[in-house]
């Protein structure tokens, strides 16, 4: 029992800071290319050797940066060690560049930003003190108050660096913005002829021998990968919203919202809000959801603790304790690592956790995936296998018919394109030639590069395929036949439609702001892409 508790102490000792559940994994346990000691070369930045102190400072800065933005420590996330190392390298370079540019952050500015960060972490109307933050969340990972102060100061430096280096990208004139808007919103009037596989399906009549041969030829495509089946209990924060509202009602919620609203980079445009009132409503809902997530996490921790408390630790413990707590246990169908459970959409953590379970460790710690929190238990592992032809007879028939009907549609499309070019050369119009051949064209709704959806395509082609044909074919000329997964199409762009000037005038302020932000990011990224190879030299692999 003692060993089990120690093994899972990372989630048993839950410290709540807003919606953050801190897992106590001690600083320095993650594997990186630099390790945790020794005198190996750390490379150079702007021609100067990177000291171990500079590397460790950048590492702490990045871990704190990631923690305060995601609620997780970088080495307890989906980030790979290589990705973490790369982020640390970049932070070293950014800090060195800021110092070279003379960017200086005063003690007062650092103290103000730190106070705002602590205020934002508060709950129940209480402001988190620096000592509480260090004691409860940072010290278990080896961080100190000085580390927190350094992180705040360096973060402000990097924000100022990004503003300075990306400034040229923000210099967008009204004329440039208007021209860019017109390019993005210039709608096209077009018609198309579609060759759909479904129209040729009746022509495909496979025999049992043909299907058996098709299965043999494509047998590898039917191999089932390694799969797992798990039971799980889900804790949905939305089920805790009423409880969260009741708890917040006992506190000065409005003051907390107001304090968060006054933070830099929040304000009345927070998350696209159109007014201060709307922004505060969004913040209020986030506070309520954050608390609901904390409550959900607490119940998930309680269930996992109880399941691990039964000895021996086995998968059935999850069901036993869930039943005692009147919680529903679900069972997934077997699923693969690259697809995840079909019962619900997973962001990946559920699947990653499921495949980490084993006979020796059959129950998971609570894992967040999307908005929900799960506790999993291993039900079954299924190794890779190829089902027999008899097991797959129906699916093989469907696949064969789809493949052959698509090929027939594409052959018909290619043949028609040759007929079409001949008819156009003889002076016939696009529509006349299409109708004469038995392929009447469809008039598509106007579309542009900013169009997000075109339901009329109905899965016969993607918007990307349509745009590719439209913008690579001369106006008034038919495109070549464009093959798709459903067959293909031929497109004719008839004309460019005039811009709606009234709509353009209304949209232009927001469009200009987005364009400036995009140019700002592009300018900074261009600087980084050209600067990094010269400024940052990592040690050569041995």
Buried (B, 14 or more C-beta within 10 A) or exposed (E): EEEBEEEBEBBBBBBBBBBBBBBBBEBBEBEBBBEEEEEEEBBBBBEEEBEEEBBBBBBBBBBBBBBBEEBBBBBBBEBEEEEBBBBBBBBBBBBBBBEEEEBEBEEEBBEBBBEBBBBBBBBEEEBBEBEBBBEBBBBBBEBEBEBBBBBBBBBBBBBBBBEBBBEBBBEBEEEBBBEBBEEEBBBBBBBBBBBBBEBBBEEBEBEEEBBBEBBEEEBEEBEEEEBBBBBBBBBBBEBBBEBBBEBBEEBEBEEBBEBBBEBEEBEEBBEEBEEEEBBBBBBBEBBBBBBBBBBBBBBBBBBBBBBBEBEEBBBBBBBEBBEEEEBEBBEBEBBBBEEBBEEBEBBEBBBBBBBEBEEEEBBBBBBBBBEBBBBBBBBEBBEEEBEEBEEBBEEBBEBBBBBBBBBBBBBBBBEBBEBBBEBBEEEBEBBEBBEEBEBEBBEBEBBBBEBEEBEEBEEBBEBEBBBBBBEEBEEEEBBBBBBBEBBBBBBBBEEEBEBEEEEBEEEBEEBBBEBBBEBBEEBBEBBBEEBBEEBBBBEEEE
